[in-house]
């Protein structure tokens, strides 16, 4: 991949710009020891008339603090050909866990882009169900139910965008046994996502949490204009905390997390971590890397594995920041995912 020039397009006056991720912070390196648990059931749903189990993989750092949560929604083109087990999804999930977050990498119902509206509504509802499951079980999992971020890529980024900005009616057989628990979102990070005109936004500005959009200007799969018009919608609604990070080039997520020669780009993950530090309560980020605990020495079982591999990092150039005036018209966009 050619070197990229990164340009922040700030669409809010609430912040003076992105903050730096302290190099000695436990949130800004990938050195936490982690334990992985596969295929944890978080709900039941109807899929084409058949009952189906909704599953997630959990990536847990070995830490004593209440774990903030990142729910990762992988890209798939809304088809079942890609799931939570693909290599890049696993790598992103491990990166977050190695920064001190409990990561829930979810599978969700996929029907293909042509099967509207459930192609969008059901994945969003599944994501909200995952939040409710985690909130209901935070005491057991050791997580913080008041600090839950969504992070998605491509079609997963669209799911995050709609979950953050839309209020979808639960038209499936119900949110399950965890329906009485809240599905509050603290922060949303959408890579190559955005809103589509089929679902006009129906949340108020006060209901929309902080939202970071990341998109290549010449993305060949999901049009960059989708993120631009989504920013315009947020401005029109009066939302006060939203930013668009524009990446120069023609890449598509999660390849923006990969730098030259396939090495992992931790600097971009640092930007994401810094954004969460701005908008979430993360006391563990103040812990220096050297003081973090390690996982106990145990034999891995078939459902749990230990991972303490540090990802290699590489530098990238970052351009200066500028502000841009966005169009306020929400357009119908042709999207190829």
RAGI-V119095 format. One line per field, one symbol per residue. ss: DSSP state (a for helix, b for strand, c for the rest). phi: phi as a letter, one per 30 degrees, with the letter a starting at -180 (. if undefined). psi: psi as a letter, one per 40 degrees, with the letter a starting at -180 (. if undefined). A space follows every 10 residues. Layout:
# RAGI-V119095
ss = ???
phi = ???
psi = ???
This chain:
# RAGI-V119095
ss = ccccbbbbbb cccccccccc ccccbaaacc cccbbbbbbb bbbbbbbccb bbbbbbbbbb bcccccbbbb bbbccccccc ccccccaaaa aaaaaaaccc cbbbbbcccc cccccccaaa aaaaaaaaaa aaaaaacaaa acbbbbbbbb bbbcaaaaaa aaaaaccccc cccccaaacc ccccccbbbb bccccccccc ccccaaaccb bbbbbbcccc cccaaaaaaa aaaaaaaccc cbbbbbbccc ccccaaabca aacbcaaaaa aaaaaaaaac ccaaaacbaa accccccccc bccbbbbccc ccccccbbcc cbbccccccc ccccccc
phi = .ddcccbdcd cbcdbdkdcd cedcdddcac bddbbcbchd dclbacbhic dbccbbccbc ddbcddddcc cccddaiicd dcbdcdeddd ddddedddcj cdcccccbdb bjddccddec dddddddddd ddddddcddd diccdcbbcc bbbhdddded edddccbddd cdekdidcdd cdbdcdbbbc chckdcddbe dbcdeddcde bccbaddced cbdedddddd dddddddidc babccccdkc dbddddccce iiddcddddd ddddddddbb cbdddddded cddcdddbdd cdcbbcbbdd ddcbdbdbdd cbcbdcdccd cdcdccc
psi = hiiihhhhhh fiedieiiii hhdeieefif eiiihhhifh heiiihhfeh hihhiihhhh igieihhihh hhhiieefie dhaeeidddd dddddddeee ihhhhiiihh eidegieedd dddddddddd ddddddeddd efiheeghih hihbdddddd dddddighhg eieieaeede iifhhdihhh hfaiiiedgi heiiddehih hhhhhhdfhe dhhddddddd ddddddeehe giihhhhhaf ihifeeehah feihgedddd ddddddddei hgdeeehide eiiiiihihi idehihhfhh iiiiiiihii iiiihiiehh ihihhh.
